[in-house]
């Protein structure tokens, strides 16, 4: 009788557990999240995925790479995605052209890109009459390149060439088809010897690098899912801060880097530039608007910080980044 009683209790527990698990699985919201570059700005999405943060907040999430901000925004508009982590200037430009999307977060508000140049280039003036490469016109590399050239009075004297993606930019540099490129990293092999001529963060200007954007209608219909996505993203960042060893493995997996030194540099950039509170700062967005000739436009047109404000009031950020 005792054995029978234990068996019945065990069965009842297992049935209850299976039912609860099934209910939880059914309750999960399916979501596709795209990121637009294989760089430090994507690290938060990678961490949220591989640390289990998305599932923790009730999201069944697929992540994928769509190279360049403008293309990823187009995919968002086409309904192929629910969320995109993309270059801020691509999001802002789309909204200026009537796209019904909005940023619910801003992952970095300082420019972390660098100007890599060939060994014979020692100053910006040396780029006169030469070419620099960008991924695509309208991309963040294009935007930052033109801001840098404009601020140094050589915008019209340097040819800006569209290459297609970061791999194509690196190949063009490797073959000396371009004299330089503004990018987060430049993957070339010897005998190519790029050097960093300018670190854009040293320009001292606020610049919104990357935004987490959704369609306005999706946000209206699924506010809880979007909020949970933001929570999961931040949880992923906190994981990166807590567990460097596992974070390095995740970076190696998605970046396909094999050099331990480069992986560590990638990690350091992500730790340095990705904001713990992913707020789209108005002054950082205004830099983009000023460059686009839209200075003074209301940033509320492009961003909705209500989720970030709510999480701030809750003390969510302090809690999730608190060491266990």
Secondary structure, 3 states (H helix, E strand, C coil): CHHHHHHHHHHHHHHHHHHHHHHHHHHCEEEEEEECCCCHHHHHHHHHHHCCHHHHCCEEEEEEECCCHHHHHHHHHCCCCCEEEEEHHHHHHHHHCCCCEEEEEEEEEECCCEEEECCCCCCHHHHCCCEEEECCCCCHHHHHHHHHHHHCCCHHHCEEEECCCHHHHHHHHHCCCCCEEEECCCCCCCCCCCEEEEEHHHHCCEEEEEEEEEEHHHHHHCHHHHHHHHHHHHHHHHHHHHCHHHHHHHHHHHHCCCCHHHHHHHHHHHHHHCCCCCCCCHHHHHHHHHHCCCCCCCHHHCECCHHHHHHHHHCHHHHHHCCC
